[in-house]
Amino acid sequence: MNPNKPESIPGEDPIREHVFDGIAEYDRRLPNWWLATLYAGIVFAILYWMVTQHFSHATDETRLAVEMQRIEAEKISNSGGVLDDATLWKMSRNPVFVEAGRATFQSTCASCHNAALTGGIGPNLIDSIWIHGGTPIDVLRTINEGVPAKGMPTWGPVLGGKKVSEVTAFILSHHQEP
């Protein structure tokens, strides 16, 4: 018999062989509620990891792309108010500007130019025929100053420069850069 091994008392749970500073432990099973909680926690952790890492639609790449578009839009809008054809074409390729321009177009311009830009009272904006000039600056100037002789109001004072440039970007997004 091992002198360090504690004696088990008959009728009670056995005592483990491990003794430290004269303290011995019973050799009992863990309670079932404790084991169930442990296993449920493990299953939850695995499922949570699967959902957040593998089935989530917002991956790091998409978050990065959205943030880069936002930064590019901010860079373009902070360009010191200098708008030229190249800047307006850049704006027309940026989804942030195009979406903002679409919202403004739907609320102010669609009643005359149709929501699909196919024309109604106002001219068609998706074909290659431009009545008042087809360069981005010409389109911007037409929106900003209007065409009172044809019934188009001046939108510059009403919308402001930022919204006018966003509407221009939306219209240009339906065209190819020359």
C-alpha positions in Angstrom: 0.0 0.0 0.0 1.2 3.5 -0.8 1.8 5.5 2.4 0.8 8.8 0.6 -2.4 7.4 -0.7 -5.4 8.2 1.4 -7.7 5.4 2.5 -11.1 5.2 1.0 -13.9 4.8 3.4 -16.3 2.0 2.4 -19.7 3.3 1.2 -18.3 6.7 0.1 -16.9 7.9 -3.1 -13.4 6.8 -3.8 -10.6 9.3 -3.2 -8.1 10.2 -5.9 -4.5 9.1 -5.6 -3.3 12.7 -6.0 -2.6 14.4 -2.6 -1.2 17.9 -2.1 -0.3 19.3 1.3 -2.4 16.6 2.9 -5.5 17.5 0.9 -7.2 14.8 -1.1 -10.0 15.0 -3.6 -13.0 12.8 -4.1 -13.1 11.0 -7.5 -16.6 12.1 -8.6 -18.1 12.8 -12.0 -19.0 16.4 -12.9 -22.7 17.2 -12.5 -24.8 16.7 -15.7 -26.0 20.3 -15.7 -22.4 21.5 -15.7 -21.5 19.2 -18.6 -24.5 20.3 -20.6 -23.6 23.9 -20.1 -20.0 23.2 -21.2 -21.1 21.3 -24.4 -23.8 24.0 -25.2 -21.1 26.7 -24.9 -18.8 24.8 -27.3 -21.6 24.3 -29.8 -22.6 27.9 -29.6 -19.0 29.1 -30.1 -18.6 27.0 -33.2 -21.9 28.1 -34.7 -21.2 31.7 -33.8 -17.8 31.5 -35.5 -19.3 29.9 -38.6 -22.1 32.5 -39.0 -19.8 35.6 -38.4 -16.8 34.4 -40.4 -18.2 32.3 -43.2 -21.9 33.3 -43.8 -21.7 37.0 -43.2 -22.3 39.2 -46.2 -20.1 42.0 -44.9 -16.7 40.7 -45.4 -13.6 42.7 -44.8 -13.1 43.1 -48.5 -16.6 44.6 -49.0 -16.2 46.9 -45.9 -12.8 48.0 -47.3 -14.4 48.7 -50.8 -17.2 50.7 -49.3 -14.8 52.7 -47.1 -12.5 53.4 -50.1 -15.5 54.7 -52.1 -16.5 57.0 -49.3 -12.9 58.3 -49.0 -12.7 58.8 -52.8 -16.1 60.7 -52.7 -14.8 62.8 -49.8 -11.6 63.6 -51.7 -13.5 64.6 -54.8 -15.9 66.8 -52.9 -13.1 68.5 -51.1 -11.2 69.2 -54.3 -11.6 73.0 -53.7 -14.7 73.4 -55.7 -12.8 72.9 -59.0 -15.1 71.0 -61.3 -13.9 70.0 -64.7 -14.8 67.2 -67.1 -12.4 64.7 -65.5 -13.7 65.3 -62.0 -17.3 64.9 -63.1 -16.5 61.7 -64.9 -14.8 60.4 -61.7 -17.9 61.4 -59.7 -20.1 59.5 -62.2 -18.1 56.3 -61.5 -18.4 56.6 -57.7 -21.5 54.9 -56.3 -21.8 57.3 -53.4 -22.3 60.3 -55.7 -24.4 58.4 -58.2 -26.8 57.2 -55.4 -27.1 60.7 -53.9 -27.7 62.1 -57.4 -30.3 59.5 -58.2 -32.2 60.4 -55.0 -32.1 64.1 -55.9 -33.0 63.4 -59.6 -36.0 61.3 -58.5 -37.4 64.0 -56.3 -36.8 67.1 -58.5 -36.1 66.1 -62.1 -38.0 62.9 -62.8 -41.3 64.7 -63.2 -40.1 66.2 -66.5 -37.3 63.8 -67.6 -38.9 60.6 -66.4 -37.4 58.3 -63.7 -35.6 56.3 -66.4 -34.1 59.4 -68.0 -36.0 58.7 -71.2 -37.6 62.1 -71.4 -41.2 63.3 -71.1 -41.8 67.0 -71.0 -38.0 67.4 -70.9 -35.5 65.9 -73.3 -34.2 62.3 -73.2 -31.0 62.2 -71.1 -29.7 58.7 -72.0 -29.2 59.0 -75.7 -26.2 60.7 -77.3 -28.0 63.7 -78.6 -27.5 66.8 -76.3 -29.5 70.0 -77.0 -27.4 72.2 -74.8 -24.0 70.5 -75.0 -22.9 67.1 -74.0 -19.7 67.6 -72.0 -20.0 67.1 -68.3 -19.5 70.9 -67.7 -22.2 71.7 -70.2 -24.6 69.3 -68.4 -23.7 70.8 -65.0 -24.2 74.3 -66.4 -27.6 73.4 -67.9 -28.8 72.0 -64.5 -27.3 74.9 -62.6 -28.5 77.8 -64.8 -31.6 76.0 -66.3 -33.1 76.8 -69.7 -35.9 79.3 -69.0 -36.9 79.5 -72.7 -37.7 75.7 -72.7 -39.3 75.7 -69.2 -36.4 74.3 -67.2 -35.9 76.2 -63.9 -32.5 77.2 -62.5 -31.7 74.5 -60.0 -28.4 75.9 -58.8 -29.9 78.3 -56.2 -32.4 75.7 -55.1 -30.2 72.6 -54.8 -26.8 74.0 -54.2 -23.6 73.2 -55.9 -23.0 69.8 -54.3 -26.4 68.4 -55.2 -26.2 69.8 -58.8 -22.8 68.0 -59.2 -24.4 64.8 -57.8 -27.3 65.0 -60.3 -24.7 65.6 -63.1 -22.8 62.5 -61.9 -26.0 60.5 -61.9 -26.8 61.5 -65.5 -23.3 60.9 -66.6 -23.3 57.4 -65.0 -25.6 56.3 -67.8 -23.0 57.3 -70.5 -19.6 56.2 -71.4 -16.6 58.5 -71.0 -15.3 59.6 -74.5 
